[in-house]
Amino acid sequence: MTKAKVLVTGGTGYIGAHTVVELESAGYEAVIVDNFSNSSRDVLEGIAKITGKDPLFIEADCADYNSFAKVFELYPDICAAIHFAAYKAVGESVEKPLDYYRNNLDSLLNLIDFMGKKEHASIVFSSSCTVYGQPEKKHLPVSEEAPLQPATSPYGNTKQICEEILRDCTISYNGKLNVIALRYFNPIGAHPSALIGELPRGVPQNLLPFITQTAAGLRERLSVFGNDYNTPDGSCIRDYIYVCDLAKAHVSALDRMMEEKPEIAGSIEYFNLGTGVGISVLQMLELFKKATGIAVPYRIVDRRPGDVEQVWADPSRANSVLGWRADTPIEEVLASAWRWEKKIRGI
Ligand code: UD1
């Protein structure tokens, strides 16, 4: 039986690569499109080693209509798409808003254009909990019913605008387009094989890569951005979700759309992907020590502008509707991140 071909834009990126692995193991055939703007060709090798087969891959820029068109000429039988390809650095987006709007919006518009030419199209969109901003206390843990807040960065705004574009298109495509927007909380960790993982360029902006690089001796110490927040230990709280659990949610979302249930025809659905547990920055350092035996040096510094104080997910809709749960123990997740850091540093 021929396998259903699923386009994965940004498929050599951090979440994309882990999702390709899960798609292949679930019996889908991934067609990866990437321009390596924030990833490396070696990732394809890592995927091949894990899955035992070279993934289908086309080097193309999704924001460039003609370059992206090649993909649909080569693989006219693509039946669904998972759209990861986007810029994602919050700080950089404040400095270069046009780059962010151009890249993140054009790639989505092109994707909808191509997929919309099909008899029926399913798109899984890579969204973020950033759409909720800082939810009011009464909305924590945050469910999909919580009000969205004005975005605090161009990056965050692109996620909100993309969700709106997709919603409008599900209406105008008259039942031909199905969308699931997955709102990720904080993805961390690496594949258990340590063959793929997160590859931040330059100084990591995100917490866990900074912790593992400090543990590996690349950085002197972690700066904890603030310990005077209104949280039990004063540091910020997030919902850290294992990237392999997150990847599996994409397969569940795809399965749901492939069933072509009449009740979701032409709809857009939103799901929060988190564990349901909030962890503070200082707790993370303790957990990392428990998982690896390494006490990462740190100092408390000023708050980071734009940081939300605390946010964690109510993932019950994803649990019940998608039949998915993020259940990998945090120690295991942190150990996987450390294994990956050691592997890439040759420690
Ligand atoms: C941020 C964005 C999120 C985006 C994600 C992409 C916000 C509010 N959230 O997530 O929308 O999808 O980046 O990468 O902008 N921390 C330190 N020291 C460090 C690094 C981080 O103390 O060196 C703290 C932060 O203050 C925060 C926590 O660790 O409390 C997590 O930070 P980070 O990994 O950057 O993720 P978010 O800010 O939650």
Residues whose N, C-alpha, C, O or C-beta is under 5 A from the ligand:
A	BS01	UD1	K88 V90 S128 T130 Q205 N206 L207 F210 S223 V224 F225 C236 R238 V281 R304 G306 D307 V308
